[in-house]
Amino acid sequence: MPKQHNFDVLIIGTGSAGLMSALQLSDNLNIALIAKDKILKGSSYYAQGGISAVLDVNDNFNTHAQDTLSTAKGLGDKTAIHFMVENAPKAITSLEHSGVKFTKNKEGYHLTTEGGHSHRRVAHVADKTGQSIQINLLKSVKEKSNITLFKNYIAVDLLIKSHGCYGAYILNKNTCQIENFISHKTIITTGGASKVYLYTSNPDTSTGDGIAMAYRAKCVITNMEFTQFHPTCLYHPHAKSFLITEALRGEGGKLVLPNGKAFMHEFDSREELAPRDIVARAIDAQIKAHGLDCVYLDISFKNKDWIKQHFPTIYKKCQSFGIDITIEPIPVVPAAHYTCGGVQTNLYGQTNVDNLYAVGEVAYTGVHGANRMASNSLLECMVFAKSCANHINQQSITLTYKKFSQWDASRAAPSKEKVVVLHLWDEIRRIMWNFVGIVRSNKRLKYAQHRLKQIQAEVNDYYKLYLISSDLIELRNLVQTAQLIVQSAISRTESRGLHYNEDYPQQANQAINTIIKNHDSTHLKLP
């Protein structure tokens, strides 16, 4: 008999948003923290650059907010952005209390600059900020007796009754059984969906699970067309798109062609420090125009010891592939990096479904709009995790739990055709890369929509017939999220921020969010 668990708060996801949410919740609450894989596996862990905050006397909140609004291309929510920016220094302090040791110099914090920022305001831990944050937050979580960690568990669907969320069906990957996690409050912190693309800087866990589950639970989904492609990922057959931090360009790194010629001045006056969408499209244009496999990022003109001190992780990783960044440029290509759209929330992480919250990359708070400014993502996780937790702490928690039937797998058979899952997974990612990538067109988008609809029908049939597995759960979420991206992209008849359609190259006069509401719940496997 599958287990049933009762908790005050269920947190699905163990990235920075999930760990910080758990730590900020009251010690009086009984909390379940769900890790899809190993806990230190998500995108937060691999974030190199840093976390933006006004920490310099020459900087100010209004300037940080204005830089963010400018990057957001008319779709940034002013209230949410000011809320995030004004709470940023407190977020840094909270992280330091958890043991994060930011890089400092004799003046205080060593602050770098990245694309879109008009001041040095990116606090960092060398070039492994995310790793440091994750390790220290996890250490603090493990010290709390009211938090229970569940590793190798993957959520299947949210438990919904009377327009309220009361937990989730979750697959125990160790026993292959689906267990009921009943909760009074549920927080989705599952990260983004960049794994829908063939080339991505994200780990394998970024399959859009939270967005797809929330959509099936009738949450409002906003601006999914805005996928940020990181301009500079290491181009090497064995590198798995290892990220080359934007801070390297912030310290003077130049993008060049194989012959050493720089090109960013042809696209934007800010050159290498232009926002990521501009840099990614510039690189994409050069690759296509010259028939290249990649372009190059050169920091070799800097002192060797300085490079090794400031970018030790990148230096060692490139060196392992035979590339010495102190004497030669780094081969780079763009790769899907960040999902700027997501589950619509307010300043407290609340969705339109009662008792259901979303925090971090899975959420759409409005702070990124049509394009995310560098190093605002970890900041968003910290600020809105605290806000969400504080909101839950102020709610009265009932003593009784809702009742849900156990998952019924009696009519399902073990799958003997796993090759089907692998084939469809690969096809989805290739469709998204080739037809819904950095540069789009109506024809390509329509083809992608048509084929993805067919694939979803195949996945739904497979889902009904066979026992649930981790791969099948991810495939189901992957195709759902891909369809949301395509539907949103087709709806936007302009080019704005991260969305560029060559059939609508101009930006419209009025900035409007793309809103998707799900009115069909027939495919939900809920009592």
C-alpha positions in Angstrom: 0.0 0.0 0.0 1.5 3.4 -1.0 2.3 5.7 1.8 0.3 8.9 2.7 2.1 11.9 4.2 0.6 14.8 6.0 2.4 18.1 6.2 1.5 21.7 6.9 3.6 22.9 3.9 4.7 20.9 0.9 7.6 22.5 -1.1 8.2 20.9 -4.5 11.8 21.7 -5.6 15.1 22.1 -3.7 16.8 25.0 -5.6 17.5 28.3 -4.0 13.8 29.3 -3.9 12.8 26.0 -2.3 15.5 26.0 0.3 15.0 29.6 1.3 11.3 29.2 1.5 11.7 26.3 3.9 14.2 28.2 6.0 11.9 31.3 6.3 8.8 29.3 7.3 7.9 29.2 10.9 9.5 26.5 13.1 6.0 25.6 14.2 5.2 24.3 10.7 5.8 20.7 9.6 7.5 21.0 6.1 8.2 18.5 3.4 10.9 19.4 0.9 10.8 17.4 -2.4 14.0 16.8 -4.4 13.5 15.4 -7.9 17.0 14.0 -8.0 20.0 14.8 -5.8 19.4 18.0 -3.9 22.4 19.9 -5.3 21.4 19.2 -8.9 19.2 22.2 -10.1 20.0 25.4 -12.0 20.7 27.4 -8.8 23.7 25.2 -8.1 25.3 26.0 -11.5 24.7 29.8 -11.4 28.2 31.3 -11.7 27.7 35.1 -11.9 26.1 36.4 -8.7 23.2 38.2 -7.1 22.4 41.8 -7.9 21.9 44.3 -5.1 22.5 48.0 -4.3 25.6 47.7 -2.0 27.6 50.7 -3.3 27.2 54.2 -2.0 27.2 55.5 -5.6 24.3 53.2 -6.6 20.6 53.5 -5.6 17.4 51.6 -5.7 15.8 53.7 -8.5 18.7 53.1 -10.8 18.6 49.3 -10.2 14.9 49.4 -10.8 15.2 51.5 -14.0 17.9 49.2 -15.4 15.6 46.2 -14.8 12.6 48.0 -16.3 14.7 49.0 -19.4 15.8 45.4 -19.9 12.2 44.1 -19.5 11.2 46.0 -22.6 7.9 47.5 -21.5 6.5 44.4 -19.7 8.3 44.8 -16.3 5.9 45.2 -13.4 7.1 48.4 -11.6 5.7 47.4 -8.2 7.2 44.0 -8.3 10.6 45.3 -9.5 10.8 48.0 -6.8 9.8 45.4 -4.2 12.6 43.1 -5.3 15.2 45.8 -5.6 14.4 47.4 -2.2 14.6 44.0 -0.5 17.9 43.0 -2.2 20.3 44.1 0.5 18.3 42.2 3.1 18.5 39.1 0.9 22.3 39.4 0.9 22.4 39.7 4.6 20.2 36.6 5.0 22.5 34.6 2.8 25.5 35.7 4.8 23.7 34.6 8.0 23.4 31.2 6.3 27.2 31.1 5.8 27.6 32.4 2.3 30.9 34.2 2.1 30.8 36.8 -0.7 34.0 37.8 -2.4 35.2 41.1 -0.8 38.1 43.6 -1.2 39.3 46.4 1.0 36.3 48.6 0.1 33.8 45.9 1.0 32.0 43.6 -1.4 33.7 43.0 -4.7 31.0 44.0 -7.1 31.0 43.1 -10.8 28.8 44.4 -13.6 26.9 42.4 -16.2 24.7 43.1 -19.2 22.0 45.8 -18.6 23.5 47.1 -15.3 24.6 50.7 -15.3 26.6 50.2 -12.0 28.7 47.5 -10.4 26.2 45.8 -8.2 26.6 42.0 -8.6 27.8 40.4 -5.4 29.4 37.0 -6.0 31.4 34.2 -4.6 34.2 34.0 -7.2 32.5 32.3 -10.1 30.5 29.7 -8.1 27.9 31.9 -6.4 25.0 29.5 -6.9 27.0 26.5 -5.6 27.9 28.4 -2.4 24.3 29.5 -1.8 23.0 26.0 -2.3 25.5 24.3 -0.1 25.0 26.8 2.8 21.2 26.9 2.5 21.1 23.1 2.5 23.3 22.9 5.6 20.9 25.3 7.4 17.9 23.2 6.2 19.4 20.0 7.6 19.8 21.7 11.0 16.0 22.3 11.2 14.0 19.5 12.9 10.7 20.6 11.3 11.9 20.1 7.7 11.9 16.6 6.2 13.9 16.1 3.0 12.6 13.6 0.4 15.3 12.8 -2.3 14.5 11.1 -5.6 10.8 12.0 -5.5 9.1 13.5 -8.6 5.7 15.2 -8.5 3.1 13.8 -10.9 0.2 16.2 -10.4 -1.2 18.6 -7.8 -4.2 17.5 -5.6 -7.0 19.9 -6.4 -10.5 20.2 -4.8 -12.9 23.1 -4.9 -10.3 25.4 -6.6 -7.8 24.8 -3.9 -4.5 22.8 -3.8 -4.0 20.3 -1.0 -0.7 18.7 -1.9 0.4 16.4 -4.8 0.7 12.9 -6.1 4.5 12.2 -6.0 6.4 9.3 -7.4 8.9 7.6 -5.1 11.6 6.8 -7.7 13.2 4.3 -5.3 10.1 2.1 -4.9 8.3 3.2 -8.2 5.1 3.8 -6.2 3.1 7.0 -6.2 2.5 8.4 -2.8 0.0 11.0 -1.5 1.5 14.1 0.0 -1.3 16.0 1.7 -0.7 19.6 2.7 -2.4 22.8 3.8 -0.1 24.9 1.7 1.9 23.9 -1.4 4.9 25.9 -2.9 6.1 25.1 -6.4 9.8 25.9 -6.7 10.7 23.5 -9.6 12.7 26.0 -11.7 12.3 26.6 -15.4 11.9 24.7 -18.7 15.0 25.3 -20.8 15.4 21.5 -21.2 12.7 21.7 -23.9 15.5 23.0 -26.1 18.2 20.8 -27.6 21.0 23.0 -26.4 20.8 24.4 -22.9 23.0 25.5 -20.0 20.5 24.0 -17.6 20.8 20.6 -15.9 18.6 17.7 -16.9 16.0 18.5 -14.2 14.7 21.7 -16.0 11.8 20.1 -17.8 9.1 22.6 -16.9 7.4 20.2 -14.4 6.0 22.9 -12.1 4.7 25.0 -15.0 3.0 22.0 -16.6 1.5 20.8 -13.3 0.2 24.3 -12.5 -1.4 24.6 -15.9 -3.2 21.3 -15.5 -4.4 22.6 -12.1 -5.8 25.7 -14.0 -3.2 28.3 -12.9 -2.8 31.3 -15.1 0.4 31.1 -17.2 2.0 34.3 -18.4 4.6 35.2 -21.1 6.0 31.8 -21.9 7.4 33.0 -25.3 10.2 34.7 -23.5 13.0 32.1 -23.2 16.4 33.7 -22.5 19.3 32.2 -24.5 22.5 32.7 -22.7 24.9 34.0 -25.3 28.0 32.2 -24.2 28.1 28.5 -23.4 31.2 26.5 -23.9 31.2 24.9 -27.3 32.8 21.5 -26.9 31.3 18.0 -27.7 31.9 16.8 -24.1 31.1 20.0 -22.2 27.3 19.6 -22.1 26.9 23.4 -22.7 28.9 24.5 -19.7 28.0 28.1 -19.0 30.6 30.9 -19.4 29.4 33.6 -17.0 28.5 37.0 -18.2 30.8 38.4 -15.6 33.7 37.5 -17.9 32.3 40.0 -20.4 31.7 42.4 -17.6 35.4 42.3 -16.9 36.3 43.2 -20.5 36.0 39.9 -22.4 35.5 40.4 -26.1 33.4 38.4 -28.6 35.4 37.7 -31.8 35.2 35.7 -35.0 37.7 33.0 -35.8 40.0 35.6 -37.4 40.0 37.6 -34.1 37.7 40.4 -35.4 35.3 41.8 -32.9 31.7 42.3 -34.0 29.4 43.4 -31.1 30.0 47.1 -32.0 28.0 46.4 -35.2 24.9 45.5 -33.2 24.8 47.7 -30.1 26.7 50.7 -28.7 27.0 48.8 -25.4 28.9 46.1 -27.3 29.6 43.0 -25.0 27.5 44.6 -22.2 24.3 44.8 -24.2 21.4 42.7 -22.7 21.5 39.0 -23.4 18.8 38.9 -26.1 20.8 41.3 -28.2 24.1 39.5 -27.7 22.6 36.1 -28.4 21.0 37.3 -31.6 24.3 38.9 -32.7 26.2 35.7 -32.2 23.4 33.7 -33.9 23.6 36.1 -36.9 27.4 35.7 -37.1 27.2 32.0 -37.0 24.6 31.8 -39.8 26.2 34.5 -41.9 29.7 33.0 -41.9 28.7 29.3 -41.6 30.5 28.9 -38.3 30.1 26.3 -35.5 30.7 28.9 -32.9 32.3 32.3 -32.1 35.0 33.1 -29.5 35.2 34.9 -26.2 38.6 36.3 -25.4 39.8 37.3 -21.9 43.4 36.3 -22.6 44.7 39.9 -22.6 44.2 40.0 -18.8 46.9 38.9 -16.4 47.1 35.1 -16.0 47.0 35.2 -12.2 44.0 37.6 -12.3 42.1 35.3 -14.6 42.7 32.2 -12.4 41.7 34.2 -9.3 38.5 35.7 -10.7 37.3 32.7 -12.8 38.8 29.6 -11.2 35.9 27.3 -12.2 35.9 28.3 -15.8 39.7 28.2 -16.0 39.7 24.6 -14.7 36.8 23.4 -16.8 38.2 24.8 -20.0 41.6 23.5 -19.1 40.1 20.0 -18.8 39.1 20.2 -22.4 42.5 21.4 -23.5 41.6 25.2 -23.7 43.9 27.6 -21.8 41.8 30.7 -21.4 44.9 32.7 -20.3 46.4 32.4 -23.8 43.6 31.6 -26.2 39.9 32.6 -26.7 37.0 30.3 -25.5 34.7 28.8 -28.2 31.1 29.7 -27.3 27.5 29.3 -28.6 24.1 30.5 -27.3 22.0 28.0 -25.4 18.6 28.1 -23.7 19.2 29.4 -20.3 16.2 31.0 -18.5 12.4 30.9 -18.6 11.2 34.4 -18.1 7.5 33.5 -18.2 5.7 31.1 -15.9 3.0 30.7 -13.3 1.4 34.0 -12.6 1.8 35.1 -9.0 1.5 38.2 -6.8 4.2 39.7 -4.4 3.6 36.8 -2.0 4.0 34.0 -4.5 0.2 33.3 -4.5 -1.3 31.8 -7.7 -5.0 32.0 -8.7 -5.5 28.6 -7.1 -6.1 28.7 -3.3 -3.3 27.5 -1.1 -0.9 27.2 -4.0 2.2 29.3 -4.3 5.1 29.5 -6.9 8.5 31.0 -6.3 11.6 31.4 -8.5 12.1 30.6 -12.1 8.8 28.7 -12.3 6.9 31.8 -11.4 6.0 35.0 -13.3 6.2 37.9 -10.9 6.7 40.5 -13.6 10.2 41.4 -12.5 11.7 40.1 -15.7 9.1 41.1 -18.3 10.3 40.4 -21.8 13.9 39.9 -20.8 15.7 39.1 -17.5 18.5 41.3 -16.5 21.6 39.4 -15.4 21.9 38.3 -11.8 18.3 39.3 -11.0 17.3 35.6 -10.9 18.9 34.5 -7.7 17.7 37.7 -6.2 14.1 37.0 -7.3 14.4 33.5 -5.6 15.6 35.0 -2.3 13.2 38.0 -2.1 10.0 36.2 -3.1 10.8 33.0 -1.1 11.0 35.2 2.0 7.8 37.1 1.0 6.0 33.8 0.3 7.1 32.2 3.6 6.1 35.3 5.6 2.6 35.3 4.0 2.1 31.6 4.9 3.4 32.2 8.5 0.6 34.7 9.0 -2.1 32.2 7.9 -4.1 30.1 10.3 -3.4 26.4 9.7 -6.3 23.9 10.3 -5.7 20.6 12.1 -7.6 18.4 9.7 -6.3 17.3 6.3 -8.3 16.8 3.1 -8.8 13.2 2.0 -7.8 12.0 -1.5 -7.9 8.5 -2.9 -4.7 6.5 -3.6 -3.3 6.6 -7.1 -4.9 3.8 -9.1 -2.4 1.9 -11.3 -4.4 -1.3 -11.5 -5.2 -0.9 -15.2 -1.7 0.1 -16.3 1.0 -2.3 -17.6 4.8 -2.1 -17.4 6.2 -0.4 -20.5 8.1 -2.5 -23.0 8.6 0.4 -25.4 10.9 2.9 -23.6 12.4 3.7 -26.9 9.2 5.6 -27.7 9.7 7.9 -24.7 13.3 8.6 -25.7 12.4 9.2 -29.3 9.6 11.7 -28.5 11.8 13.5 -25.9 14.5 14.0 -28.5 12.0 15.1 -31.2 10.4 17.7 -29.0 13.8 19.3 -28.2 14.9 19.4 -31.8 11.5 20.9 -32.9 11.9 23.6 -30.3 15.5 24.4 -31.2 14.9 24.5 -35.0 11.5 26.2 -35.1 11.1 28.1 -31.8 14.6 29.3 -31.2 16.4 32.6 -31.1 14.8 33.8 -34.4 11.3 32.7 -35.2 8.8 32.9 -38.0 5.0 32.3 -38.4 5.6 29.3 -40.6 8.1 27.6 -38.3 5.9 28.3 -35.2 2.8 26.8 -37.0 4.8 23.7 -37.9 6.0 23.3 -34.3 2.4 23.7 -33.0 1.1 21.1 -35.3 3.7 18.5 -34.6 3.7 19.1 -30.8 -0.1 18.6 -30.8 0.4 15.2 -32.4 3.2 14.3 -30.0 1.0 15.3 -27.0 -1.7 13.0 -28.2 0.8 10.1 -28.4 2.2 10.9 -25.0 -1.3 11.0 -23.5 -2.1 7.6 -25.0 1.1 6.2 -23.6 0.4 7.8 -20.2 -3.0 6.1 -19.9 -1.7 2.6 -20.9 1.6 2.2 -19.0 2.9 2.5 -15.4 4.2 5.9 -14.5 7.9 6.4 -14.6 10.2 9.4 -14.0 11.0 9.6 -17.7 7.3 9.6 -18.7 6.4 12.3 -16.2 9.1 14.5 -17.6 8.1 13.8 -21.2 4.5 14.7 -20.4 5.6 17.9 -18.8 8.1 18.7 -21.5 5.5 18.5 -24.3 3.0 20.5 -22.3 5.4 23.3 -21.6 6.7 23.3 -25.2 3.1 23.8 -26.4 2.7 26.7 -23.9 5.8 28.4 -25.3 4.6 27.9 -28.9 1.1 29.1 -28.2 2.4 32.2 -26.5 4.9 32.9 -29.3 2.1 32.6 -31.9 0.0 35.0 -29.9 2.6 37.7 -29.9 2.5 39.5 -33.3 5.5 41.7 -32.7 9.2 41.4 -31.7 9.9 42.3 -28.1 12.7 41.4 -25.8 13.6 37.7 -26.1 10.9 37.0 -28.6 12.0 37.9 -32.2 9.7 37.0 -35.1 11.1 37.9 -38.5 7.5 38.2 -39.8 6.9 40.9 -37.2 10.3 42.6 -36.7 8.9 45.7 -35.1 7.9 46.3 -31.5 4.3 47.2 -31.0 3.4 50.5 -29.5 1.5 48.9 -26.6 3.1 46.3 -24.3 0.7 43.5 -23.4 1.3 40.3 -21.5 0.5 36.9 -23.1 -2.0 35.2 -20.7 -3.0 31.5 -21.1 -5.8 30.0 -19.0 -6.6 26.3 -19.0 -10.3 25.6 -19.2 -9.9 21.9 -19.8 -9.3 19.6 -16.9 -10.4 16.4 -18.5 -6.8 15.0 -18.6 -6.3 15.4 -14.8 -6.0 12.1 -13.0 -7.6 13.4 -9.8 -10.5 12.0 -7.7 
